[in-house]
Structure formats: C-alpha cells, structure tokens
Amino acid sequence: MRPSDSDKPFDGEGEEPGELAWNEFDWERYFREQDEGLYLYLAFYEKLRAHPERIDEAARLMGWEADEARDDVSEAGEAAEATPGHDDGEPYTLHQNPVFIATKAIYLSLTRTWELIAGDADKVPQPLAVGFLSSLHRSEQHALLAIQSLDLGDYTMAIALFKRALGEVNSTLALIDDKTAASHRALAGYRDDAIPRLFDLREIWLRVIGECRDEIARQTEDVEDDDL
C-alpha cells in the first residue's frame, strides 16, 4: 500500500474480483493441510535419522525431485506444483515451499525436545536454557526470511539472510560444546541428537545458496546476451 492510499477505504470498487474468495475457515483448513505436510516430512525425517542421505531420502518420499528443487529457486512461485497435495485453484503460499517445510520441521524437532529438558534447572542451567532457545529462534527467523526472499525472486537477499542463519547456527553449536555437555547428562543426550539436525539445516541452506548463485549467474549471462 502506498502512503497516499492509506486513508482510502478498501471496498474493491473498480477492481476485478479475484479467482479465490476464501473466508477465514477456508484459510484455516488450508493451513491445517499445510501443517499435515510439515508433520509428514518430520515423520519421514525421524524414521530416516540414522540414514546417511536422510535429507535426500526424506525429500524423495515427499515427492520432491532434484530438478523440481532447482525450479523452486529459479521459479519459486511454481513451488506449489512440486508439493504433494496441491490442488488446482488453491493459492501458492510459502508453506508449500520444500525448503520452508524442511526447515520448519527440523526446527520443530529441535525446539520440542529442548523444551522437554530445559524447564528443569537440574537438567539444564537456566541461562543456557533461555540462551539456546533464543539462538534457535534467531537462526530460524533468518532462514524463514531468506526463504521468503527466495520466493520473491530476490536471490542476493536470500543468500545474505541464509548466511546470517548459518552464522547463528554456529553460535547455537557453540552453546552446547563438549565441555558444557559433559557436565549435564540430559544435555549430552540432547547434543548427540541435535548436532546432526543442525548440520542438516546447514546442508540444506548451503545447497540453496549454491542454486541461488547459479541462478544469479544465469540471469547475468542472459542480460549480457541481450545487450549484444
């Protein structure tokens, strides 16, 4: 909305009606369906947690092919077509982006398990409990903003935000280093389970960063060719 429009009532006058006229209950149904997709991915991921190629295997079970994943970077608005359960006539939202689903699901597993032990001061020192959860939150927010930038087609912004998320993941890992984990049994158990998940997040984002850079290079080549 432009500043000059802020005092104008919105009544749709003079505008073509949209193809979708959903009410709040339609959106609630839609979001529940997207939540089911997130939980489905998490179920696959948990089942495959000992598999060395769990990222790729979980994506395969979700129906995300490698070429479709690349298309999500070059034409992010078509990501819904690569997502199981998408019906013609439904809108595409960020919730259908495979990178969004994988990121949210893995963070859900990290925070849900942490919350089970972090509330007990005998298991985890309270400053660490708060600091670690805050670090998880910051890295997730950077990543989600990066995915949103990706969907908007701003690949350089996406790269910058993913790099911030990666930096925060390094800080998260530093909070549960060997020395800290050795002093608390529950923390040591959590660390053993969390580290592979944090590295999986790093791997997913690094792949997307690489694809973004490839797309930027392709666009630059297209512009140069057009100038010839």
N, C-alpha and C positions, 0 to 999 in steps of 0.2 A: 504494500500500500504506500502510495506517495504521500508526503506530508500534506499536500493540498487536498487530498481525498479524505483526510482523517475526520473532517466534520460533516461528511456526506453520509446520509443513511444508506444502507445497502438493502435494496429491495429487488435487485435483479432486473430492473427496468432497462430495456434496450439491449439486453444480453440474451444470447441463445441459451436455452436450457441445456444442462449437461446430460450426458448419456446416463449417468448414475444419479439417483436421488435417494440416497440412503439416509435412514434415520439412525438414531443412536443405538438402537437394538441391532440393526444390520451391522454396524461397525463393531459392536460388542461380539457378535457371532464371528465376524471376520477375524478379530484379534484372538479369540479363543482358538480358532483354527490355526492361526499362525503360532500360537503357544504350543499347540499339539505337535507342530513340525519341529519346534525347538526341542521339546521333550523327546521326540523320536530320535533326533540327532544325538542327544545326550545318551539315550539308551544304547544306540549303536556304539558310541564312543566308549562308554563304560564297558560294554561287552568286549571291545577290542583293545582295552587299555594295555594289555601285555603284547599286543601286536606291534612289530617294528614300523609298519606302514599304516598305523591306525588312522591318520588323517585322511590318506587317500582311500582307505577301505571304507571309512565312515561316509565319505563323500560318494563313493560308488554305490553304497547301499541306499543313500538318499536320492540317487539318480542324477548326480551332478557329474557330468563328464568333463574331461580336461579341456576340450575345446569350448564347452559351454562356459567354463570358469573364465577362460580368456575373453569370451564375448562379454562377460559381466564387467570386465574392465573397459573394453573398447566401446561397448554399447550397454551401459549399466541399466538403462531404462528397460531393457528387454530381459532382465534377470528373472522376472516372474515366470517367463516361459520355460526356464530351465529348472523350475522348482515344482516338485510333485504337488498335486492338489490345486494348481492354478486353473481356474475356470474362466472361459471367455466371458467378458462382461464384468469381471472383477477388476478393481484397480490394482496397480502395482504399488506397493509401498516398500519401504526399507526393510520391513520384517521378512520379506521374501528373498532378500539378498543372501546367498550362501555364506559369504564372509561374515555377515551380521549374525546369522544363525549359529555358525560355529563359534564365533567369538562370545556371544551371549551364553551359549550352552556351557562352554568351558569355564567361563567366569562364574556361572551359577554353581557349578560343581565345586569351585574353589571357595566361594563365599559360604555356601551352605554347610560344608564340612568345617570351615573355620569357626562359624558361629556355634557349632556344637561344643567346641572346646574352649573358645575364647571367653565365654562368660564365666568360667571358673578360674579364679585367681590362683588356685593351687595347681592348675594345669598350664596356664599361660600368664605371665606378668601383664597386668592391665595396660601399662603404657604400650607394650608390644601388641596387645590385642587390638587397641584402637589404631595404632600407627600402621599395622599391617593391613587392616581392613580399609583404612583411608588410602593406602598406596594402591590396593587392588581397585578401589573406586576410581582413583585418578587415571590409572592406566586404561581402564575400561572406557572411561569417558573420552579420552584422547582417541582411542580406537574407534568408538562409535561415531565421533565427529569425522574421523578420517573416512569411514565407510560412507557417511552421508556426502562428503565431498566427492568421493568416488562416484556415487550415484548422480551427482550434479555435473559430472564430467570435468571437475577441476582436479586433475591428476597431480599437479605440483603441490596443491594444498593437501591432498590426501597423503602424499609422501611425507610432507613435513609433519603432519599430525601422527602418522604411523611411527615416525622416528621419535616423537615425543612419547608415544605409548611404549616403544621399545626401551627408551631411557628409564621410564618409570618401572618397567618390569625388572630392569637391572637393580633398581632401588628396592623393589619388593624382595628379590632374591637375597639381597644383602641383609635384610632384616631377619632372615631365617638361616643364617650361615651355620656352619658346622659347630662352632663354639656355642652359639645360642641354643641350637637344637639339642646339644649334648646334655644340657642342664635340665631338660624337661622331657620326660618320656612321651607325653602326648604330642608335644611339638615336634619331636623327632619323627614320630609316625606320620604326622601331617606333612612334614617336609618331604619325606620319601615319596608321598603320593602327589604332592603339589608341584615339585620340580619338573617332572615330565610334562605336566599340563602347561606350565608357564613356558617351557621350551616349545611346545606345540603351538602356542599362541604366537611366539616369535617366528616360528617357521611359516605359519600361515601368512602373517603380515609381511615377512620378507619376500615371500613369493609374489604377493600382490604388489609390493613396491617394485619388484623387478618387472612385472607386467605393465605397471603404470609407466615406468621409464621406457619400456619398449613402445608403448602407445604414444608417448610424447615424441619419441624419435621418429615414429612413423608419420605423425602429424606434421612434424617439421619437414620431413622429406617431401610430403605432399605439397606443402606451401612452397618449398623451393622449386619443385617441378612446375607448379602453376606459374611461378614467376619467370620461368624460362621462355 
